[in-house]
Amino acid sequence: LVCNMASAIQHEFHCRLTNVLVRAAFDTIEEAVITVNHKGMIVSANAKAMADFNLFGKDIRKMHIETLLGRNAALQSLLTSPQAVYDIDLVIDLDKQKAILTALKPVRNDSGVNLGSVLLFRMESKARSREARKRGSKKNAFDRIIGSSPQLRKAVEMAKTFAVLEEPVLIQGESGTGKEIFARAIHEASRPKGPLIAVNCAAIPRTLIESELFGYKGGSFTGAERHGRPGKIELADGGTLFLDEIGDMPLEVQPVLLRVLEEKQVYRIGASEPIPVDFRLIAATNKNLEELVRQGKFREDLYFRLAVFKLDIAPLRERKSDISDLLNYFMQEFAREQKMEVPAISSAVKCLLYQYDWPGNVRQLKNTVKYAMAMCKKGVIKLEDLPDTILQAAKLPPGGEGSEAFQGRLPGEEPQQLDEVEKEAIRNALVAKGYNITQTAKSLGLSRSTLYRKIKEYGIQLK
């Protein structure tokens, strides 16, 4: 009997010691961790969660997760899902901060019965975010350009340099890369009190572009307004004239524009008296102007006048580390516009979006986000929610059929295919970020621990 009692005491001691050690390890985790039972009642929270959610002094075991986070359809869907979900970013708005769910793992017994779930969060202060946005809008117009890739940051730094000067700026880049956003940032950093007048040279008929740009005197041609009309150049006085798609400007109009730039005055059509103008010119094109000059389709003298300061915007396929930042920004923006909750994104979708070449660049990514959020029904964007064009480009069946069986992956050989996609995506991001783990993890939307796990899993060598 004494031996049995001693054995029981020793067993109890080991159990308590184990619990203490587990609790100590639990509290050292950097992320906020909360466990709930199968009914959603909170079972435990580590020290980080207790601090982040202000739970000290509260009886958390009598608290439902919805009491803490509010009702959220996407979260409810994840809690009832039998599958673990990693590398997600489900944003939950709280009073003074945002709780961002980054991972959720169901807990089941040997019989497969649902016992509850483990949830991982990171926190973001609303006040800090608002203050950062205010500082950006007041002090630095370039802070609103989304992305942290070396190519984009180099372009931003060059644009800042050009902004303080008064010479024309020529922005070159494929359609959808964000040339107009750069033009607006340069304007706001150089002539913020003046107007920004935008003209799309490709959208105006050849017969009208002269009157649109230079204006006209009353009665100068049939159909002209009796009192005449100022052109876009006059309207830009004191501000900035943004000529988009300047490569499509008719050849006969180009010497007139050059004369305006040289003399800083404009003649309305039919008028003999010049009108002084003071404006900053920013031009943009998705064409190779040097090639057009060689072909005789663009005046060499105008090209050299415009190309004093050239700004090249890299296509999205060459700066894929920006995709994570752009995804988060567009999802938050669309959710605000539509008054909807921000869904999570499956790991397979993130990898596929990272690997896709984006011929339509940032504009196409933005439209893809809108489409996927509209099609998403269960709080998590999966492969079947993406446009068919993207799935077809990745050689996946339209509609992502069968992806549910693999947590966003497809049956057959597709898990291996997407593993290769993810492996290549991580390699590319590591190279782009100079093998900096923190920056690589951020660009991919992963936690540091998850990135390390995947690097080990795929056998990726760190230089």
N, C-alpha and C positions, 0 to 999 in steps of 0.2 A: 504493500500500500504506500509506504514511504517512497519507494522507488518510482511508483506511478505518479505520485504527487510531485516529486522532483523533476520528472520528465515533463509533466504538464507545465510546471513553472518555467522550465528551460525553454519549452516551445513557445510559451506566451512571451517570454523575454525576446526571443529571436523575431517573433512576429512584430512586436513593438519596435524593435531596433530596425527591422526592415522598413516598416512604415515611416520611421523618422528619416531614414536614409533616402527613401523614395521621395518623401516630401521635400527634403533638402535639394535633391536633384530637380524636382518639379519647380522649385522656386528660383533655380539658377537659369532657367530657360529665358532667353531674351524676349521672346514673343509673349503676348498675353494669352494664357491658355485657360479655357473654361470647359469643364465636363458636365454633361447633362444626362439624365436617365431617359428611358424610352418615352416618357411623357413630357419631356422638355423641361423638367424641374432641374435646377442647378444642383450638382453634387459637390463640386469643388472648383476652386480657382487658384491659380498660382499668385505669387506676390505681385508680379507685374500686372495681372488682370485686376487684382484687388485695388491697386493704386490707380490704374488707368480708368477703371469704371467707378472709382470712389465707393468701394464696397466695405471698407473697414468700419467695424461697429454695426454691420447689418447681418441679419441671419439669412445668409444666402441660400441655405438649404430649404427655405420656405419660399424661394423666389423662382418664378418661371422665367425662362429665357426671353419670352416676349415682354415680360415686365421690364426687363433690362434693356432690350433692344427695340421694343415695339413690334407690331405686326408687320411681317415682311414675307410676301408670297415666295420670293426666291429662296429665302432662308428656310421656310417651311418645307419647300420642295427638296432642298438638300438634306434636311433632317430626316425625311422619310425615305430617302434614296438608300438602297442597299450597298451602293458603291462609294468608295472613298474618292474625294475630289481634292486634288492638289493644285497649287499654282493658280489660284483664282484671285480675283479682286472684286469682291462683292461689297460695295460701299453702303453703309448704313448710317444715315444721318441721326445724330443725337443732339442734345441741347447745345453744347458748346464745342463739340468735336465730332469727328467722323470715325466710326469703327469700321475697319476694312478687314473682312473675313478673308484670310489667305489660304486656309486649308480646313477640311472637315473629314474626319475619319469615323465611320460607324464602329461600334464595339459589339461583338456578338459572342455568345457562348459556343461550346462545342456542337450544340444542336442547331446552331444557326439562328437562335432567338435574339432579337434586337434588345440589347441592354442599355444602349444610349449612344452618345457621340462625344468626340473630342474636337473642340473648335479652337483654331489659332487666329489671333487678331493682331493687327498693328493699328496704331491710332494716329490721327492727323487733326491738329487744332484748326477749327474754323476761323478763329480770330487771327491766327498766324497766316492762314491762307488769304484771308481778306486783306490783311495789312500788306502782304507781299504783292497782291494784285494792285492795291492802291499805290504802293511805291513804284511798281512797274509802270502804271499808267501815267504817273506824274513825272518820274525821273528818267525812265528808259523805255521808249516805245519798242525797242527790240526784244524786251523781255517777253513779249507776247508771241514771239516766233518759237514754235514748239519743236524741241529736239536738242540732243546733246552730242550728236556725232561730231567727230573732228571736221568733217567737210562742212557741215552746217555752221558750226561755231566759227570756222575760218571765214565763211561768207558773211556772218553777222559782224565780225570784227572789221572786215573790209568795209562793209556798209556803214558802220559807225564812223570810220575814217572819212569816207566820202561825204557823209551827211554834213560835216562842218564846213565843207567847201561848196562853192557856187557853180562848179562846172557840171555839165550834163553827166548823167550816169546811164550806162547801157547794161540792162539786166538780161542775161541769156540763160535759157533753160527750157526743158521740155514742157509741154502743156501739163498743167496741174501741179507743178513743183512749188508754187507759191510766190511767183514773181510779183504779183500785185501786193501781197502782204509786205514784201521787202520795200516796195515803192512807197507804201503808206507809212512804214516805219521811218524811212529816210525823210519823208515829208514832215512827219510829226517831230522828228529830231532837228529839223533845220528851219522850217517855216510853219510852225504849228498854228500861228494866228491867221494865216492866209488860207485860201481855198485850195482844195485838191481837185483838179478837173481832169477826169479820166476820159480818154477817147480810144475806142477800139478801131484801129485803122482797117481791119479786115471786115468790120460789120457795116461800114458806111459805103454806099454806092459810089463809084468813081466820079459820077457827075455831081455829087453833093459834097465830097470831102473838102474841096476848097472853101466853099461857103461855110461849112461847119467849123473849119479851123480858123479862117481869116475873117469871117463875117462879110457883110456886104452893105453897100449904101442903098438907101431907099430908091426903088425904081430902076435899079441897075440891070435887071433882067426880068423876063416875064414870070409872074408868080411871086416876085419879091415883095416883102412887106413894105408898106408905104414909108415908114420911118426907118427902114433898115434894120439890121440885126447884128449884134456883136458876135464874134466868133469865140471859139473855146480858148484861143490864146489870150484874147482880151479879158475873158472871164477869169483866167488864171493869174491875172496881174496881182502881185503881192504874195502869190502862193506858188503852187507847183502844177505843171502840166504833165500828165502821165499819158504817154502815147504807147498803148499796148499794141502788139502785133505790128510793129513799125516796118517789118520786112514786107508787109503787104501794102505799104503806102505807094500809090501810083508814082511812076518815075517822073512825070511832069510836075508833080507837086513838090518833090524833094528840094529843088533849088530855091523855091519860094520859102520853104521852112528854113533852109540854111541861111538865107538872107535875113530872116527875122532873128535868128540866133546871133548872127554877126553884128547886126545894126541895133538890136534891141528895140525895134519898132515894127509895127505891122500896118499894112495897107489893106483896108477893106476892099472887096471887089467893087470896082466902079468908082472908087474914091481916089483923089489925088493927094490928099493930106495924110501923112503917117500919124499913127497913134503910138506914143511911147508905151512900152510894156516892160515889166520887171517880173520875171518868173523863173522858177527852177525847172529844168527839163529832165524828166526821167523817161527813158524809152525801154521797152521790153520786146523780146522776140523769142520764138521757138525755132527760128531758122538760122542757118549759118550765113551771116551777113557777108563774111569774107568771100564765101563761094558765090553769093549773089553778085558781089562786086566783080568777080572774075567773069561772071556770065553776062555782065552789063545790065543786070536787073536792079542794081542799087548803086547810087552815086558814091564814088570813092571819097569825094570831098566831104559829103555829109557823114559817111561812115566814120572817117577820122575825127570829125567834129564831135560825134556822139561817143566814140570809143575812147575818150580820154581816160575815163574810169569805167572799166568793165567788171561786172560782177557776175560770176558763173554760179548758178544754183544746180547742185548735183541732183540727178534723178533719185527717187526713193530706193531703187534697187542697189544703188551704190552707197547708201547710208541706212542700212536696215536696222541699225541700233536705235534709230529714231522711232521705229514702229510702235514700241511699247508706250512711249510718251504720247504719241499721237493717238493711239487707241484709247488711252485713259482720258485724254482731253475731249475727243469726239464723243465718247460714250457719256461723259458727264454733261456735255453741251446738249446732246440730243435728249437726254433724260430730263434736263431742265425745260427744254422747249416743249416736250410732249407731256410733262408732268407725270413721268413714269419712274419706276425704280431701275437702278443700274444693275443689269444682270452680271453674273460671273462669266468667265470665258474658260472653256476647257483647255487643258494643256495641248491637246491635239490641234485645236483650232489655232492657238497661239503659234505653234510651230509651223503650221501650214501658211499662216499669214506672213510669218517671218521669211519663209522660203520662197513665196510667190514673188514674181519679178515686177509687178505693179506698173504695167505700161501706161496707165493713166495717172500714176504718181499719187500725191497726197489727196488730190480730188477724188480719185477712185477709191482710196482707202476710206475716206469720209463717207462716201456713198455706200460702201460695203458695210460699214458700221451701222448706218441707218437701216439698211436692208436686214441685216442679221438681228438687230434689236427688235425690229418689227415682226420677224418670223419666229423669234425665240418665245417659247410658250411655257417653259418650265424653270425659268430663272437662271439657266446656264446656257450660253451660246455653244452649240455643238456643230459638228461638220454639216449636218443636214440643214442648218440655218444659213449657210453661206450661199452666195449666188452660184449658179451652175457653172458659169465661166471660170471661176476660181477652182472649183472641184475638177473640172475637165482639164484645166491646165496642169493640175497635179496628178492627172490620170486616175482620178477617183470617180466612181459613178455619180451622176447628177442626183442631188437630193441627199447624198450621204447615206444611202440605204445600208442598214445593218450596223451603223456606228454605235448604237446603244450597247451592243454586246461587248464593246471594248472601251467603254468610257470615252466615247468620241472617236474611236478607231473603227476601222472596217474589218470584216472577217477575212479569212484566208491568209494571204500574204501581206495584207495591208498593215498589221501592227509592225512588222519588220520594216516596211517602207517608211512609215511615219517615224519609227525610231531613227532611221537614217536621216530623215528630215530634221528631227530634233537634234541629233548629234552634229549635223553640219551647221545648224543654226547656232549652237553653242560655240562651235569652233570659230565661226565667223565673228561672233560677238566678242569672243576672247581676243581675237586679233585686233578688232576695231578698237577695243578698250585697252590695248597694251597689256593684256593678261591681268588687269586689275579686277579682282573678284567682286568687290563691292559695286563698281560701275557696271561690270558685265551683268551681274544679277539684276541690277536696277533696269538696265536696258531690255532684259528679257522678261521682266515682271516676275522674277523669282526671288525667294529669300536666299541668303548666303548659304544656309544649311542645305536647302534643296539643290542649289547649283553644285555644291561640293558633292552631294550624293550622285547627281547625274554625271558629273565629270568622272567620278570613280566607276559608276555603272558602265559608262561607255568607253572607259580606258583612255580618256583624253589626256595627253601629256601637257603639263604646265611648264612653260619655259621660264 
